[in-house]
Amino acid sequence: MRLMETDRRTLLLGLFCAALPMSRAVADMRATPAFLTTGRRGERFHAIALDRRGRITGDFPLPDRGHGFAVSRDGHRAVAFARRPGRFAISFDPATMQASVPLPLPADRHFYGHGLFSADGDRLFATQNDFEAERGVLAVHDVRRNWRRIGEFATHGIGPHECLLSDDGRSAVIANGGILTHPDYPRRKLNLDSMESTLVRLDLASGALLARASLPPALYQLSIRHLAATPDGATWFCCQHEGAATGQPPLIGRWDRRGDIRLIDLPAAVTRSMRNYAGSIAASHDGHRIAVTSPRGGIIVILDGRSGALVETVSLADTCGIAPTGDGFMATAGTGAIRSGDNTDAHPDIAWDNHLVTLES
């Protein structure tokens, strides 16, 4: 693993976190947080905790737009990540929504919006871009030593995005989206004519590559972005298509224990309605249902987790965040809407962002 120095911007983020106010959740400990998300209220971005009914239990402001979270298995620690190519990742207590310290970040790296904790909670791993070398890395942080960055592993691909702890607790699955970026061109995609997206499994002790799978060559402009694990050891994934709008390839797939990728063929009308863009994916706790959101299409696609067959679609404008509940899924939308089962509520002053992460095991 490679050791690196912390840059000046990380120190400024530390001052920002030290100045954050106590969360409203401290004043109302009766409400139990069940989900984490980010959203924009007015001109400010926030990390926000919700209870099972979609009520806000606490929040704290972020330096800029947020994206995903890492949550420890015991739910006592969490990290909020900036949207790519962001430079902040802030640790906090989900129960109080009190922000703590920013994770250190070398000057020649940026975050990719996601991370994971080791099974024992002593390590935090975060997907990052080594943009000068044009390669993805998984940074390693020592939680017990004030989140010190102690090294990194290669992800064996470009543009690593979401990562999940495998069911064995010793390895991680990473989605290499295949899109080359550089902070000098913040949201530009620099290699759309030659991109390659992969799924990899890394050993978290050594960084060794344990498995790697690619999409068919004809689908080279399909970018694997987000992941969901099921109890049978499979990893479900969803994609964004960077090719022509008329292409409309499958956007959902499954990577099984044997290493085989299966792309899910949906009815043509459903594929068209997703408009080449899947935003988030979640699996029910028992793995029997898979939910995929499409903010561009304004729909949620529900699949059978065993056969991959389409179960239903649900309309929800600008929806992206999705997470399992006891009997289904909760979804959030940029309109402020929150949908759980057949019930839809709204926080009209908040535009919910990309992801909704459960705090419940």
N, C-alpha and C positions, 0 to 999 in steps of 0.2 A: 504494500500500500504506500501511497505517496503522501508525505507530509507537506502542508502549505501554510503560508502566513495569512492572517486575517487582514482585510483591507479597511481603510478609513471609514467607508460607508457602513460597515457592520457596527463600528463604534457609534456612529450617529444614530443607527437604529436602536442601539441600547439606550441612548438618551431618550429617544421617543418612547420606548416601552416603559422606562422608569417614570415618565410623566403621565402615563395613562391613568384615568380615574378608575375607582372601584366599580365593578359591574353592578347593574341593578339586581342581579341574581343574589348578591350578598344580602340585600334587604328583604328578599322573599325566598327563603330556603325551603318553603313548602313545595315549590314547583321543582320537579325532578327533570333535569335535562335528558332528553332521549336522542336528539339529533344535533349535528353541527352543520352549519352552512355559512355562506357569505352573501352579502347583499349591499346594495347602494341605497342609502337614505340621504336625500338631498344631494349634496356634493361630496359626501364622505362614504367610504367603504368600511364595512364592519364585519367582524366574525360574530356569528349569532348562534345561540343555543335555543332549541325548541323542545317543548315537551311532546308527549304522544299525541296531543290534540292540536299541535301546531302553534301553541302559544309561546311567546318569547320569554325565556327564563333568564336571559342575560346576554350581554354583548360587550365588545370593546372595539375601538376604531383601529383600522389598519392603515399603514402608510400609503397604500395604493390598492389597486384591485386585487382581490384574493382569488384563489382557485380551489384547491383540495386540502385535505387534512390527513395527518397520520394520528392514530389513536392507539394507545397501549392496550394490551389485552384486558387489564384490570380497569380501564377507563379513567385512571387517575391522572394521566398525562396526555397532552395532545400538542400538535404543532400545526399552525396555519401557514400555508404556502402561498406565495405570490403567483399570479398568472405569468406564464412564460412570455417574455424572458425576464422575469422578475428577480429581484435581488434580496428579498426578505423571506425569512421563515421564522415565525415567532412561537415560542413554547408558551403554554398556558395550562391552567387548571380548569377542566371542563365543568366542574361543579360550581365554581365561583365566577368563571370567565375572567379571572384575573391574569393578565399577561405577565410573562416573566422575561426571559432573555431571548434575544434573536440568535439564531444559529450563525456561527462565523462562516464567511464565504470568501474564498480567494478572489482576487481581482479578475482573473481570467476564467471564471465560471459564472453561470447563472442557473437558477432553479428552473425546473420544468413542471412545477405545480403539484407534485405528489411525493409521498414518502411512506415508510412503514417502520414500525418498531420490531425489534427482535422479540422472540417469545417471552423472554424474561424481563423485557423492558429496559435492559441496560444499554442497548444500542439503538440509534436512530439512523435509518438509511434514507437518502434523498436522491432522486434522479436529478442530474445536472448535465449541463453542456460544457464540454471542453472545446470552446468555439474556435480557438486557434488551430487545434489539432483536428478539428472536424470529427469528433467522436463523442459518444455518450459515456457518462460515468455514473456510478452509484456511490455517493459520498457516505462515509461512515463517521458517526458522531458518538462520543462517549457521554451518555446521559448523566452519569454520576460524577463526571468531572466537568460540570458546568457546560455540557454540550460541546466539548472540545472536538474539533474536526481532527480525526486521527488517521485519515487516509481515504482511499477510494478504490473501487473496482471498475474495470472496463465492462460496459454492457454489451459489447460486441455488436454494436449497431449505432445508428445516428438517431437523434431525437428521442431518447427514452422519455416516456411519459408516466403512465400509472404503473405502480408496482404493488404486488401483494405478497404477504407471507404465505408460503405453501403450507399445506395441512401437516407436513412433517415437522414444521417449526424450525427447520434448519436451512431452508432454501427460500429463494424469492423468485417469483415470476415477474418479468418486466416486458412491457410493450414498447419496442423500439419503433416509433412512428415513421422513421425513415426520412423525415423532412429536415434538411439542413437550414439552420438559422444562425444569425450573428447579431449581437446587440447593437452594432452600428446600423443595422437595418431591422428595427425591432419586430415587426410583424410580417416581414417578407419571407417567402419560401424560396430558397435559393437553388434547389436541385430537382424541380418537379419533373424534369425529363429523365432523371436517372435514379430516382428514389427507390429504396427497398425497405419494406417494413417486415419486422420479425418479432417472434416471441422467443424469449430465452428464459432459462432457469439457471440461477447462480447459487453456488454454495455460499452461505453468508459468513462462514468462518474463514474461508480461503479466497473467495471470489472466483473459484473454478467454474468454468462453463459446464453445466450438467446436461443441458439439452437446448436445441435451437430448431425453430421451425419457421419456414418462409411461406408467403402466399404464392400462388401460381404466377409465373412471369408475366402473363397477360394482365394481371391485376397489380402491376408495379406501382400504380398511382393510388392504390388503396392504402390508407394510413391507419394502422391499428393504434387506438388511443386509450381506451378504457377497458377495465377488467372486472370480472366478478367470479368468485370461486363457489363451487357447489360441494356438498359433502362426499360425492363420489370421486373427488380428486380432480375433476375437470375444471378448466378455466374457460369461461365464456368471455368473448371480447366483442367490441363494437368499433366501427371504423368511420372515417371520413374520406370521401372520394375527391381527389384533387384533379381529376381529369375532366373531360368534356361533360357538360350537364346531361347530354344525351346518353352517356355511358350506362348509368344506373346499375352498377354491380351489386352483389349482396353486401350488406353492411354489418351483418352479425355472424359470428362463428363460434366454434367450440374446439378447444385443444384438449385432447383426452390424455389419460395417464400413459398411453403407448406412444404419445408424441404425434398423433395424427390430427390434422386440422380438417374440420368439416365446416364448410360455409352453408348457411341456412338460406334456402330458397323460399322467399315469401311470395304471396300473390303479387302479380305485376302492379296492381293498383296500390298496394301497400308500399312497395319499393318506391314507386313514383312519388307517393305522398311524403316520404322521408327526405326527398330532395337532396340525396347524396350525402346526408349528414346525420350521424348518430351522436348525441351529446353525452349521455351517461348510460350505464348499465348496472343492474342490481339483480341479485338472486334472492328468492325467498329463503328463509332459514332452513327449510327442509330440502331446498333445491328443486322443488317441483314446478316452480314458475320462474321465468326470466323476464325482466322488464327492461325495455330500452326506450329512451326518450329521443325525440327529434325536435329541437327548438325551431328549426326552419320549417318543418312540416306541421308543427303544432299538434303532434300526436304521441301517444305512448303505445308501444307494441308489446303485447304480453305473449310469451311463448311457453309451451310445455317444456319443462327442463329435462325431460327424458327423451322425448321424440323430436323436439325442435319445432313441432307443429304450431301454427298460429292459433292462439286461444281467443284473443280479441284485440281490438284497438280502441283507445280512449282519446278523445279530443281534448286538448288543453293548450291554448295558445301560448307560444314562447316557452314551453316547458323544457327543463333540462335536468334539474336535480331529482334523484330518485333513490329511495332506500326502502328496505323491507320493514314491515310492521308485523304484529302478531298474526294478522289474518290477511295480509295483502301488501300493499306498497303505499308510501307517501311520496307525492311528487310536488315540486315547487316550480314556479314560473316567473319570468321576468316582469309579468304584469302585477306581481304581488300575490297571486293566487297560490293556495296550498290545497291539494286534493288528496284525500285519504278515503279509499273505498268509493262510495257513492257521494261522499260529502266534500263540498268545495267551500273553503273559507278564503279570506283575503286580508292582506296587510297592504292597503293601497299606497302607503308611504314608502314601501320598500320594493326595490327590484331585486328579486332573488337571483343569484348567480348560478354557476355551472353545476355545483355538486351539493348533495345532501348525504351526510355520513352518519351512520348509526353509532350510538354509544353503547348499545346493548349487545351482548354476545349471543 
